[in-house]
């Protein structure tokens, strides 16, 4: 009895301790639950507020990105660049494999029941055919769409936060200016402001302007030659063999004229010994005119051959008589359409484009001042970085350590050259010319800076050139040569683009050093396929890393080759292999 009493007494004494332990555990659990609940509620509230802020930002500050300009299809975004072909095209029909499945099974309410039954019967007949007898139909490529819209950066810079970044770049330009002024005054004893670079780079510019005017005479003569081809072809309509012979002869003469045009512009760079900037002006303008001429001929020759006399977006001008207009003459666009196209900031020919109501002179003056500012910035970078690093290349001793220091010393200046070159040409210059010509479609580039693959980067970086390559090279090669092979057509486009880039840089610097072709046509093509499955964040980081590294190597290697050829004057060129061997190698070996 005494033992049982002691045991019960011990239990009563231990009971409060257990209750305290349980109460502590419950209080900690409650506190933890309340803390997590508060955190979750706070996160949910923050997410809702963030969504509301984003919605307000899109509705007010980024309102330009939500406008729908396509009246035919309200689902088309302002920044969408293409529209699909009409379904009446024989390559893609509602019962073809490339047509969406949900569209195949749907019919519009206004469609007659008899037509619905006929389509169902055709689908049933197609499904009953053996698979080996079916012909694989190619995907129809979409057309270029011109819409009145601003450039990406024009819309973004209407936001106060983006304008702040724009002001930061202004200050960076001022810092470069102060750097050059202080260096010129305290080191050289005079203030130059980069004018020496302008004087050296723009020598013989008056010769370039003379050649440029003669090239435009040739380009205008092409219009009348095309008109003569169309008229004679129409008169020979009753003689098929003569008509074919005439068209083939004109095609050979046209290709020969294009080749001669390109050869003359490049040979004049060597004959006149043009400096880099003047040579770039001549070569880029010649390339632009070549692309313009081909766009005009390619677009209108198809019209003449098909016999459709229909102006863009003007059904009233369509002729019922195949091959000729109502007057019995084949339709050729008026000369003013061709002349406007020659100066318009686009490489895709149309008879008309979206136009703005008036010229914003303040906007045009701002773009012009930006061009001048970036030109001075380039002069500063040339004098304070490129010339400082490579001006004595070929005379000074060079080891691996010195070479690595020079390469990495040019990485950040090269990144500035890359970004400012994009801004000056694709934004400032093209918007300046667009404003003067009241050209409405200002989508010269897209948001390439957010790309996480090189495929997207190449499409969005330079929309003007990409549209020309897509419209007049890729589509023709895809349709007529490689018969639906996207990879082969893409590779050919890359090779053509890389060769033209290399031709401009090589003849402007008067060197044979195909770094651009290797980086663009080999490394760039490989990265297109290797980065297609890259995650967005890592892909964008790697894209920017490779762009900065690649541009740094590109500018450094071309600067080395240029100054090595300039400083190693004792080298002899006795055979063709001496011209193909890099001067860097011959100079130091």
C-alpha positions as CSV (number, residue, x, y, z in Angstrom):
1,X,0.0,0.0,0.0
2,X,2.8,2.4,0.9
3,X,4.5,1.6,-2.5
4,X,1.3,2.2,-4.4
5,X,0.9,5.5,-2.6
6,X,4.4,6.6,-3.5
7,X,3.9,5.7,-7.1
8,X,0.7,7.7,-7.4
9,X,2.4,10.6,-5.7
10,X,5.2,10.5,-8.3
11,X,2.8,10.4,-11.2
12,X,1.0,13.5,-9.8
13,X,4.3,15.3,-9.5
14,X,5.4,14.3,-13.1
15,X,2.0,15.3,-14.7
16,X,2.6,19.0,-14.6
17,X,6.0,18.6,-16.3
18,X,4.4,16.6,-19.1
19,X,1.7,19.2,-19.5
20,X,4.3,22.0,-19.7
21,X,6.2,20.1,-22.3
22,X,3.1,19.5,-24.4
23,X,2.0,23.1,-24.0
24,X,5.4,24.3,-25.1
25,X,5.3,22.1,-28.2
26,X,1.8,23.3,-29.1
27,X,2.8,26.9,-28.7
28,X,5.8,26.5,-30.9
29,X,3.7,24.8,-33.5
30,X,1.1,27.5,-33.3
31,X,3.8,30.2,-33.6
32,X,5.4,28.4,-36.6
33,X,2.0,28.0,-38.3
34,X,1.1,31.7,-37.8
35,X,4.5,32.8,-39.1
36,X,4.2,30.6,-42.2
37,X,0.6,31.7,-42.8
38,X,1.7,35.4,-42.5
39,X,4.5,34.8,-45.0
40,X,2.2,33.1,-47.4
41,X,-0.4,35.8,-47.1
42,X,2.3,38.4,-47.6
43,X,3.6,36.7,-50.7
44,X,0.2,36.3,-52.2
45,X,-0.6,40.0,-51.5
46,X,2.7,41.0,-53.0
47,X,2.0,38.9,-56.1
48,X,-1.4,40.5,-56.6
49,X,0.1,43.9,-56.2
50,X,2.9,43.1,-58.6
51,X,0.4,41.9,-61.2
52,X,-1.6,45.1,-60.7
53,X,1.6,47.2,-61.2
54,X,2.5,45.2,-64.3
55,X,-1.0,45.7,-65.7
56,X,-0.9,49.4,-65.0
57,X,2.6,49.6,-66.6
58,X,1.3,47.8,-69.7
59,X,-1.8,49.9,-69.8
60,X,-0.1,53.3,-69.4
61,X,3.6,53.4,-69.9
62,X,3.9,50.4,-72.3
63,X,0.7,51.0,-74.1
64,X,2.4,51.0,-77.5
65,X,3.2,47.3,-77.2
66,X,-0.5,46.3,-76.9
67,X,-1.9,48.1,-80.0
68,X,-3.3,45.9,-82.7
69,X,-2.8,47.4,-86.1
70,X,-3.9,44.6,-88.4
71,X,-7.5,45.3,-89.3
72,X,-7.9,42.0,-91.0
73,X,-6.9,40.0,-87.9
74,X,-7.2,41.6,-84.5
75,X,-5.1,38.9,-83.0
76,X,-2.0,40.1,-84.9
77,X,0.3,42.0,-82.6
78,X,2.0,45.3,-83.4
79,X,5.3,43.6,-83.4
80,X,4.3,40.6,-85.5
81,X,6.3,40.8,-88.8
82,X,4.6,38.3,-91.0
83,X,1.2,37.0,-92.0
84,X,0.4,33.6,-93.4
85,X,-0.5,33.0,-97.0
86,X,-4.1,32.7,-98.0
87,X,-5.5,29.3,-97.7
88,X,-6.3,29.3,-101.4
89,X,-2.7,28.6,-102.2
90,X,-2.3,25.0,-103.5
91,X,0.7,24.3,-101.3
92,X,-1.4,24.5,-98.1
93,X,-5.1,23.6,-98.2
94,X,-7.5,22.9,-95.4
95,X,-7.0,19.2,-95.8
96,X,-3.2,19.3,-96.0
97,X,-1.0,17.9,-93.2
98,X,0.3,21.4,-92.5
99,X,-3.2,22.8,-91.7
100,X,-4.0,22.8,-88.0
101,X,-6.2,19.9,-86.9
102,X,-8.7,22.0,-85.0
103,X,-9.2,24.1,-88.2
104,X,-9.7,20.9,-90.3
105,X,-12.6,19.8,-88.2
106,X,-14.3,23.2,-88.0
107,X,-16.4,25.0,-90.6
108,X,-17.7,28.5,-90.5
109,X,-21.4,29.1,-89.7
110,X,-21.9,30.7,-93.1
111,X,-20.4,27.8,-95.0
112,X,-23.0,25.9,-97.0
113,X,-23.8,22.3,-95.9
114,X,-23.1,21.0,-99.4
115,X,-19.6,22.5,-99.3
116,X,-19.1,21.0,-95.9
117,X,-20.1,17.5,-97.2
118,X,-17.8,18.0,-100.2
119,X,-14.8,18.8,-98.0
120,X,-15.6,15.8,-95.8
121,X,-15.8,13.6,-98.8
122,X,-12.4,14.9,-100.1
123,X,-10.9,14.3,-96.7
124,X,-12.3,10.7,-96.7
125,X,-10.8,10.1,-100.1
126,X,-7.5,11.4,-99.1
127,X,-7.4,9.2,-95.9
128,X,-8.2,6.2,-98.0
129,X,-5.2,6.6,-100.3
130,X,-2.1,4.5,-99.6
131,X,0.5,6.4,-97.6
132,X,3.2,5.7,-100.1
133,X,1.2,7.6,-102.8
134,X,0.8,10.7,-100.8
135,X,3.0,13.6,-101.8
136,X,4.5,15.5,-99.0
137,X,3.4,19.1,-99.2
138,X,5.7,21.9,-98.2
139,X,4.9,24.4,-95.5
140,X,3.8,27.7,-97.1
141,X,6.1,30.5,-96.0
142,X,4.4,33.7,-94.8
143,X,4.6,37.2,-96.3
144,X,6.2,40.3,-94.9
145,X,3.7,42.7,-93.3
146,X,4.1,46.5,-93.3
147,X,2.3,48.2,-90.4
148,X,2.6,51.8,-89.1
149,X,4.5,51.4,-85.8
150,X,7.4,52.8,-83.8
151,X,10.7,51.2,-83.1
152,X,11.1,49.2,-80.0
153,X,13.5,51.7,-78.3
154,X,11.3,54.7,-79.3
155,X,8.4,53.1,-77.4
156,X,10.6,52.0,-74.5
157,X,12.2,55.4,-74.1
158,X,8.7,56.9,-73.4
159,X,9.0,55.1,-70.0
160,X,10.7,57.2,-67.3
161,X,12.8,54.2,-66.1
162,X,14.2,53.6,-69.6
163,X,14.9,57.3,-70.1
164,X,17.0,57.2,-67.0
165,X,19.2,54.5,-68.6
166,X,19.3,56.6,-71.8
167,X,20.6,59.6,-69.7
168,X,23.3,57.3,-68.1
169,X,24.6,56.7,-71.6
170,X,24.7,60.4,-72.2
171,X,26.9,60.8,-69.1
172,X,29.2,57.9,-70.3
173,X,29.6,59.8,-73.6
174,X,30.5,63.0,-71.6
175,X,33.1,61.0,-69.6
176,X,34.7,59.7,-72.8
177,X,34.9,63.3,-74.0
178,X,36.5,64.5,-70.8
179,X,38.9,61.7,-71.0
180,X,40.1,62.6,-74.5
181,X,40.2,66.3,-73.7
182,X,42.3,65.8,-70.6
183,X,44.7,63.4,-72.4
184,X,45.1,65.7,-75.4
185,X,45.7,68.8,-73.2
186,X,48.0,67.3,-70.5
187,X,49.9,64.7,-72.6
188,X,50.0,66.1,-76.1
189,X,49.6,69.8,-75.3
190,X,46.7,70.4,-77.6
191,X,43.0,69.6,-77.8
192,X,42.0,67.5,-80.8
193,X,38.5,66.1,-79.9
194,X,39.0,63.2,-82.3
195,X,39.1,65.4,-85.4
196,X,42.3,63.6,-86.6
197,X,40.3,60.4,-86.9
198,X,37.6,62.1,-88.9
199,X,40.2,63.7,-91.2
200,X,42.0,60.4,-91.8
201,X,38.9,58.2,-92.1
202,X,36.9,60.5,-94.4
203,X,39.7,61.2,-96.9
204,X,38.6,61.0,-100.6
205,X,35.0,61.1,-99.6
206,X,34.2,63.4,-102.5
207,X,35.3,60.5,-104.8
208,X,32.9,58.2,-103.0
209,X,30.1,60.7,-103.5
210,X,30.8,60.8,-107.2
211,X,30.8,57.0,-107.5
212,X,27.6,57.0,-105.5
213,X,25.9,59.4,-107.9
214,X,27.0,57.3,-110.9
215,X,25.7,54.1,-109.2
216,X,22.3,55.8,-108.9
217,X,22.3,56.5,-112.6
218,X,22.9,52.8,-113.2
219,X,20.1,51.9,-110.8
220,X,17.6,54.2,-112.5
221,X,18.6,52.8,-115.9
222,X,17.7,49.4,-114.6
223,X,14.1,50.6,-114.2
224,X,13.8,51.5,-117.9
225,X,15.5,48.2,-118.9
226,X,13.0,46.3,-116.8
227,X,10.2,48.2,-118.5
228,X,11.6,47.4,-121.9
229,X,11.8,43.7,-121.1
230,X,8.2,43.6,-120.0
231,X,7.0,45.5,-123.1
232,X,8.9,43.3,-125.6
233,X,7.8,40.2,-123.7
234,X,4.2,41.2,-124.1
235,X,4.6,41.8,-127.8
236,X,6.2,38.4,-128.2
237,X,3.3,36.7,-126.5
238,X,2.2,34.9,-129.7
239,X,5.7,33.5,-130.2
240,X,6.5,31.3,-127.2
241,X,10.0,30.4,-128.2
242,X,11.1,33.9,-129.0
243,X,9.5,35.1,-125.8
244,X,11.5,32.5,-123.8
245,X,14.7,33.4,-125.6
246,X,14.2,37.1,-124.9
247,X,13.5,36.5,-121.2
248,X,16.5,34.2,-120.8
249,X,18.8,36.7,-122.5
250,X,17.6,39.5,-120.3
251,X,18.1,37.3,-117.2
252,X,21.7,36.6,-118.2
253,X,22.3,40.3,-118.8
254,X,20.7,41.2,-115.5
255,X,22.9,38.8,-113.6
256,X,26.0,40.0,-115.4
257,X,25.1,43.6,-114.7
258,X,24.7,42.8,-111.0
259,X,28.1,41.1,-110.9
260,X,29.8,44.0,-112.7
261,X,28.2,46.5,-110.3
262,X,29.5,44.7,-107.3
263,X,33.0,44.2,-108.9
264,X,33.4,47.9,-109.8
265,X,32.5,49.1,-106.3
266,X,35.0,46.8,-104.6
267,X,37.8,47.4,-107.1
268,X,37.5,51.2,-106.7
269,X,38.2,50.8,-103.0
270,X,41.6,49.3,-104.0
271,X,42.2,51.7,-106.9
272,X,41.4,54.9,-104.9
273,X,43.1,53.5,-101.7
274,X,40.2,54.6,-99.7
275,X,40.5,54.8,-95.9
276,X,38.3,52.6,-93.8
277,X,35.3,54.9,-93.2
278,X,35.1,56.1,-96.8
279,X,35.5,52.5,-98.1
280,X,32.7,51.3,-95.7
281,X,30.4,54.0,-97.0
282,X,31.0,53.0,-100.7
283,X,30.8,49.3,-100.1
284,X,27.7,49.4,-97.8
285,X,25.9,51.7,-100.2
286,X,26.7,49.5,-103.2
287,X,25.5,46.5,-101.3
288,X,22.3,48.3,-100.4
289,X,21.6,49.3,-104.0
290,X,22.3,45.8,-105.2
291,X,19.7,44.4,-102.7
292,X,17.2,47.2,-103.7
293,X,17.6,46.4,-107.4
294,X,17.1,42.7,-106.9
295,X,14.0,43.3,-104.7
296,X,12.4,45.4,-107.3
297,X,13.1,43.0,-110.2
298,X,12.2,39.9,-108.2
299,X,8.9,41.3,-107.0
300,X,7.7,42.8,-110.3
301,X,9.1,40.0,-112.6
302,X,6.8,37.6,-110.8
303,X,3.9,39.9,-111.5
304,X,4.7,40.1,-115.2
305,X,5.2,36.4,-115.5
306,X,2.0,35.5,-113.7
307,X,0.1,38.2,-115.6
308,X,-1.5,39.7,-112.5
309,X,-1.9,43.4,-112.8
310,X,-2.9,44.1,-109.2
311,X,-1.5,46.8,-107.0
312,X,-1.0,46.0,-103.3
313,X,-4.2,46.5,-101.4
314,X,-6.0,48.0,-104.4
315,X,-8.4,45.5,-105.9
316,X,-9.7,48.0,-108.4
317,X,-6.4,48.0,-110.3
318,X,-6.5,44.3,-111.1
319,X,-6.6,43.4,-114.8
320,X,-8.7,40.6,-116.1
321,X,-6.6,40.1,-119.2
322,X,-3.7,37.8,-118.4
323,X,-0.2,39.4,-118.8
324,X,-1.3,42.9,-119.8
325,X,-3.1,45.8,-118.3
326,X,-6.3,47.3,-119.6
327,X,-4.3,49.4,-122.1
328,X,-2.7,46.3,-123.6
329,X,0.6,47.0,-121.9
330,X,2.1,45.0,-119.0
331,X,1.9,46.7,-115.7
332,X,5.2,48.2,-114.4
333,X,5.1,50.4,-111.2
334,X,5.4,54.1,-111.8
335,X,8.9,55.6,-111.6
336,X,8.1,57.6,-108.4
337,X,7.3,54.3,-106.6
338,X,10.8,53.0,-107.6
339,X,12.6,56.2,-106.6
340,X,10.8,56.3,-103.2
341,X,11.8,52.6,-102.6
342,X,15.5,53.4,-103.4
343,X,15.6,55.8,-100.4
344,X,13.1,54.2,-98.1
345,X,14.6,52.4,-95.1
346,X,13.5,49.0,-96.2
347,X,14.8,46.3,-98.6
348,X,11.4,44.8,-99.4
349,X,9.7,46.3,-102.4
350,X,6.0,47.3,-102.3
351,X,4.1,49.8,-104.5
352,X,3.1,51.7,-101.3
353,X,4.0,51.7,-97.6
354,X,2.3,53.0,-94.5
355,X,3.0,56.7,-94.2
356,X,2.9,59.1,-91.3
357,X,0.8,62.3,-91.5
358,X,3.7,64.8,-91.0
359,X,7.4,65.1,-90.3
360,X,8.4,65.5,-86.6
361,X,11.4,67.8,-87.1
362,X,12.4,67.7,-83.4
363,X,12.4,63.9,-83.5
364,X,14.5,63.9,-86.7
365,X,17.0,66.4,-85.3
366,X,17.4,64.3,-82.1
367,X,18.2,61.2,-84.2
368,X,20.7,63.2,-86.3
369,X,22.5,64.5,-83.1
370,X,22.7,61.0,-81.8
371,X,24.5,59.9,-85.0
372,X,27.0,62.7,-84.6
373,X,27.5,61.9,-80.9
374,X,28.2,58.2,-81.7
375,X,30.6,59.1,-84.5
376,X,32.6,61.2,-82.0
377,X,32.4,58.4,-79.5
378,X,33.9,56.0,-82.1
379,X,36.7,58.6,-82.8
380,X,37.5,58.7,-79.0
381,X,37.6,54.9,-78.8
382,X,39.8,54.7,-81.8
383,X,42.3,57.1,-80.4
384,X,42.3,56.1,-76.8
385,X,41.9,52.3,-77.2
386,X,42.4,50.8,-80.7
387,X,45.4,52.9,-81.6
388,X,46.9,52.8,-78.1
389,X,46.7,49.0,-78.1
390,X,47.7,48.2,-81.7
391,X,49.2,51.3,-83.2
392,X,52.8,49.8,-82.9
393,X,51.8,46.3,-83.8
394,X,54.4,44.8,-86.1
395,X,57.2,47.0,-84.6
396,X,57.1,46.0,-81.0
397,X,58.0,42.7,-79.5
398,X,55.0,40.5,-78.9
399,X,54.6,37.5,-76.6
400,X,51.6,35.5,-75.4
401,X,51.2,37.5,-72.3
402,X,51.2,40.9,-74.2
403,X,48.7,39.5,-76.7
404,X,46.3,38.3,-74.0
405,X,46.5,41.7,-72.2
406,X,45.7,43.5,-75.5
407,X,42.8,41.2,-76.3
408,X,41.1,41.6,-72.9
409,X,41.9,45.3,-72.8
410,X,39.6,45.6,-75.9
411,X,36.7,43.6,-74.6
412,X,34.7,46.5,-73.0
413,X,35.5,49.1,-75.8
414,X,34.5,46.5,-78.3
415,X,31.2,46.0,-76.5
416,X,30.6,49.7,-76.6
417,X,31.4,49.7,-80.3
418,X,28.9,46.9,-80.9
419,X,26.0,48.4,-78.9
420,X,26.6,52.0,-80.2
421,X,26.8,50.7,-83.8
422,X,23.5,49.0,-83.4
423,X,21.9,52.1,-81.9
424,X,23.5,54.5,-84.5
425,X,22.6,52.5,-87.7
426,X,19.5,50.5,-86.9
427,X,17.8,53.0,-84.6
428,X,19.1,56.6,-85.1
429,X,19.9,56.5,-88.8
430,X,16.9,54.5,-90.0
431,X,14.5,56.5,-87.8
432,X,16.0,59.7,-89.1
433,X,15.5,58.7,-92.8
434,X,12.1,57.3,-92.0
435,X,11.0,60.6,-90.4
436,X,12.2,62.6,-93.4
437,X,10.4,60.2,-95.8
438,X,7.3,59.8,-93.5
439,X,7.9,56.0,-93.7
440,X,5.5,54.5,-91.2
441,X,6.9,51.0,-90.4
442,X,9.8,51.6,-88.0
443,X,10.4,48.0,-86.9
444,X,14.0,47.8,-88.0
445,X,14.9,45.4,-85.1
446,X,13.1,43.5,-82.4
447,X,14.0,42.8,-78.7
448,X,17.2,40.9,-79.6
449,X,18.7,41.7,-76.3
450,X,16.3,39.3,-74.6
451,X,17.1,36.4,-76.9
452,X,18.4,33.1,-75.3
453,X,19.2,31.4,-78.6
454,X,21.3,32.5,-81.6
455,X,18.4,31.6,-83.8
456,X,16.2,34.3,-82.2
457,X,19.1,36.7,-82.1
458,X,19.8,36.5,-85.8
459,X,16.1,37.0,-86.6
460,X,15.6,40.0,-84.3
461,X,19.0,41.8,-84.5
462,X,18.6,43.3,-88.0
463,X,15.1,42.9,-89.3
464,X,15.7,45.0,-92.4
465,X,18.4,42.6,-93.8
466,X,16.8,39.5,-92.4
467,X,13.6,40.3,-94.2
468,X,15.5,40.6,-97.5
469,X,17.3,37.4,-97.0
470,X,14.1,35.6,-96.0
471,X,12.0,37.1,-98.8
472,X,14.3,36.8,-101.8
473,X,16.9,34.2,-100.9
474,X,15.5,31.8,-98.3
475,X,12.0,31.4,-99.8
476,X,13.3,31.0,-103.4
477,X,15.9,28.4,-102.3
478,X,13.4,26.6,-100.0
479,X,10.8,26.4,-102.8
480,X,12.8,25.9,-106.0
481,X,16.2,24.5,-105.1
482,X,16.2,22.5,-101.9
483,X,12.5,21.6,-102.3
484,X,11.4,22.1,-98.7
485,X,14.7,21.6,-96.8
486,X,14.8,24.3,-94.2
487,X,18.3,23.3,-92.9
488,X,19.9,23.5,-96.3
489,X,18.2,26.8,-97.2
490,X,19.2,28.3,-93.8
491,X,22.8,27.2,-94.3
492,X,23.0,28.8,-97.7
493,X,21.6,32.1,-96.4
494,X,24.2,32.1,-93.6
495,X,27.0,31.5,-96.1
496,X,25.8,34.3,-98.3
497,X,25.5,36.7,-95.4
498,X,28.9,35.7,-94.0
499,X,30.6,36.2,-97.4
500,X,29.0,39.7,-97.9
501,X,30.1,40.8,-94.3
502,X,33.6,39.5,-95.0
503,X,33.7,41.2,-98.4
504,X,32.8,44.6,-96.9
505,X,35.3,44.3,-94.0
506,X,38.1,42.8,-96.1
507,X,38.0,45.4,-98.9
508,X,37.4,48.3,-96.5
509,X,40.6,47.3,-94.6
510,X,42.3,46.0,-97.7
511,X,43.3,42.8,-96.0
512,X,42.5,39.1,-96.5
513,X,41.8,37.9,-93.0
514,X,38.5,36.0,-92.9
515,X,37.8,36.3,-89.2
516,X,34.3,37.5,-89.8
517,X,33.5,34.6,-92.1
518,X,34.8,32.1,-89.5
519,X,33.0,33.7,-86.5
520,X,29.7,34.3,-88.4
521,X,29.6,31.5,-90.9
522,X,31.1,28.7,-88.8
523,X,30.9,29.5,-85.1
524,X,27.7,31.4,-85.4
525,X,26.0,28.6,-87.4
526,X,27.2,26.0,-84.9
527,X,25.8,28.0,-82.0
528,X,22.4,28.3,-83.7
529,X,22.0,24.5,-83.5
530,X,23.7,24.0,-80.1
531,X,21.7,26.6,-78.2
532,X,18.2,25.7,-79.4
533,X,17.4,23.8,-76.2
534,X,19.2,26.2,-73.8
535,X,17.3,27.5,-70.7
536,X,16.2,31.1,-71.0
537,X,18.3,32.6,-68.3
538,X,21.5,30.7,-69.0
539,X,21.0,31.0,-72.7
540,X,20.7,34.8,-72.5
541,X,23.8,35.0,-70.3
542,X,25.8,32.9,-72.7
543,X,24.5,34.9,-75.6
544,X,25.8,38.2,-74.1
545,X,29.1,36.5,-73.0
546,X,29.7,35.2,-76.5
547,X,28.8,38.5,-78.2
548,X,31.1,40.5,-76.0
549,X,33.9,38.0,-76.4
550,X,33.4,37.5,-80.1
551,X,33.3,41.2,-80.9
552,X,36.4,41.8,-78.8
553,X,38.3,39.2,-80.7
554,X,36.9,40.4,-84.0
555,X,37.9,44.0,-83.6
556,X,41.3,43.1,-82.0
557,X,42.3,40.6,-84.7
558,X,41.3,43.0,-87.6
559,X,43.2,45.9,-85.9
560,X,46.3,43.6,-85.5
561,X,46.2,42.7,-89.2
562,X,45.6,46.3,-90.3
563,X,48.4,47.8,-88.3
564,X,50.8,44.8,-89.0
565,X,50.3,45.4,-92.7
566,X,50.8,49.2,-92.2
567,X,53.9,48.9,-90.1
568,X,55.6,45.9,-91.7
569,X,56.4,47.7,-94.9
570,X,59.4,45.5,-95.7
571,X,57.3,42.5,-96.6
572,X,57.2,41.5,-100.2
573,X,54.3,40.0,-102.1
574,X,55.8,37.8,-104.8
575,X,53.2,35.1,-105.1
576,X,49.5,34.6,-104.6
577,X,50.2,32.8,-101.3
578,X,51.8,35.9,-99.9
579,X,48.5,37.8,-100.3
580,X,46.5,35.0,-98.6
581,X,48.9,34.5,-95.6
582,X,48.0,36.8,-92.7
583,X,50.4,39.7,-92.3
584,X,50.5,39.0,-88.5
585,X,52.1,35.7,-89.2
586,X,54.6,36.9,-91.8
587,X,55.5,40.0,-89.7
588,X,56.5,38.0,-86.6
589,X,57.9,34.9,-88.3
